[in-house]
Amino acid sequence: EMSAARPKVKTEVEMTFMSEKTKQADLFQREWHSGQVDKAGMPYAEHPARVAKLVQTHPSFSALIPELQESVVCAAYFHDVIEDCGVKREDLAAKGFSAETIDAVSLLTKEESIPKDEFDIVSYYKALGATPLARMVKMADMADNSNHARQALLSEIKAAKNETVDTEKYSELLPLLEPSDEEIQWWSSARKL
């Protein structure tokens, strides 16, 4: 017998930028993340899709030229594929994605951006903070990961297992990206979407 369906965590944000390349990025990430689930048991591919929507609401997004808007949306779709799916930089290049997309995804990938034996969370976030496209994607990723509805759902699931959810983790890491006041306000609002 099937258990009751869990409520879906929604991101009430419409895609404002869409191109053939961003549509392809969404299709590829859904293929690569196929069968994976998040901590709440939901299809993992929904997370990068929400991040791709959220990054378009970042205060700096509208100031980017269209080619960079496309690159940052693609990077949002792909932000976990190297780390979680065994996809390589070369795979993204072979599919025609921009150097800006690939560089951002590589930087967002902990294993690629810093050698494992030298990994340091502060250095990782500082490197992201110094790279505009990767920084925008990371902020959108953190906003989705710390989304209030998602945190409530995770807390419920974890409580059933006598575990806890670290609800402050992303709030504590955000300052390492050195956000502006406008970005802090955006991030706080994006967590509620």
N, C-alpha and C positions, 0 to 999 in steps of 0.2 A: 504494500500500500504506500502511495506517495505521501510524503509529508507536505504540510502547508507551504505554499510558495513564500519565499522571503520577499519583503518589500524591495522594490528596485530603488537604488539611489539614483536620483535624477540630477542632471545638470541642466538648468533652465536657460541655456545659452544656445543661440542659433549660430550656425557657421556663417561668418560674414565674408570669408575668403575661401573660395573653392576653385580648383583648377583640375585639369586631367591628372597632373602629378599628385595633388593631394588626395584625389579619389583613388589613385593607384596605391599611394602610401597606406591608406586605410584598408584597402583590400589585402595588400601584402601583410600588414601587421595582423589582420584578422586570421589570415592563413597561418602565419608563423606562431601566433599565440593560441591557435586552435587546440582545444582540449585542456588548456590551463584555466585554473580558477583562482580568484583572489582569496584573501583571508576570510571573506564573508561567504565564500562558496559561489560567487557570481562569475560569469565568464570574464576572464582577465582582459580580453580585447576591448571591453567597454571602458576600462580605465584609460588607455591611450586615446581613445575616441573623446572622452571627456576632457582630457588634458589638451587635445588639439582644439577643442572648442574654447576652453578657458584661456589658452595662450592668446587667442584673438581678442580678448577683452583686456589684456595687459595694457597699461597706459602708454607704452612705447610702440605697440603694434602698428597703430595707424600711421606713425611717422616713418615706418620702413617702406622702402621701394617695393613694388609688387614681387620682384624676384626674391627678395629677402623675406617677405611675408610668406611666400610659398615655401621657402626653405625652413622657416621656423615652424610652420604647421606640419610639414613632413617630419621634422626632427621630433616634434611632440608625438606624432604617431609612432615613431621608431625608438623613443627614448629608452625602452627596455629590451629591444630585440637582440642586441649583441650579448647583453648580460644573461638574458633568460631563454633565448631561442637558438643560440649557436650561430646566429647570422654574423657575417664578417663585413668589415668596411668594403671589401671588394665586391660582396654580393650587392650592396646598396649602389656602388658605382656601376656595376654591370647592368643594373636596372635603370640607370640614367639619372640617379638623384644627384643633386648639386654637391660640390665640395663643402659648401657652407652647412648643408644638412648633415653630411657625413662627419665633418669635424665636430659639430655640436653633439651628435649622437655619441661619438667616441669620447668626448670629454664627459658627457653624462654617465658613461659606463665606467664604473669604479675600476674594474679590472684593467681597462685600457688606458685610462687617464693617468694612473699612478701605479707603479709596480706594486704587486700585492704585499711584498715584505716591507714596503715603505709607506703603506696606506695610512693616512692620517686624515681624519674627518675635517679638521680645520683647514688643512691645505687643499683638500678636495673642494670644499665650499668656496674658499677664496679663489681658486682657479675658475670655478663656475662663475663667480661674481665678476670676474675680470673679462668675461666673454659674453657679450650681449645676448646672442641668440640662445646659447646654452643656459644662461641665467634666467631668461624669460621662460623657457621650458621648465627649468627646475622649480621656479616659483609657482607655475601652474600645476606641476606635479605635486608639490607640497600642499597646495591649496586643495587639490582633489583628495590626496591621502589624508588630510586632516579635516575634510568636509564634515560638518556637524552631524548630518544625517547618517553618513557612513560610520562615524565614530560611535554614534548611539547604537547602530546595528552591530558593530564589532564588540562593543561593551556587553551587549545582550548575549552574543554568541560566546564570548570569553567567560562571562559570569556563569554560564551553564557548565563550563569546564573548570570553574574555580580559578580562572586566570584573570589578569587585568590588562587594560589597554593603556599605553603611554599617550595620553591625550595632549601632552605639552611638548612632545619631542620636536615637532616642526616649528612651533613658536620659539623654541630655544635655539634652533638651527638657523632660522630666518635672518637674524642679525649678521651672520657670517657672510651673507650675500650683499651686505651693505645697501639695503633698499632705501629709496627715497621715502619721504613722508607719503607721497602720492601712491607709491607702490605698497607701502604698509597698509594704507587705507583700502587699496584695491584687493590685496591679499586677504584682508579680514573679511571683506564683502564676498570675495570669490569662495571662501570656505562655507558660506551660508547658502550658496546656490544649489 
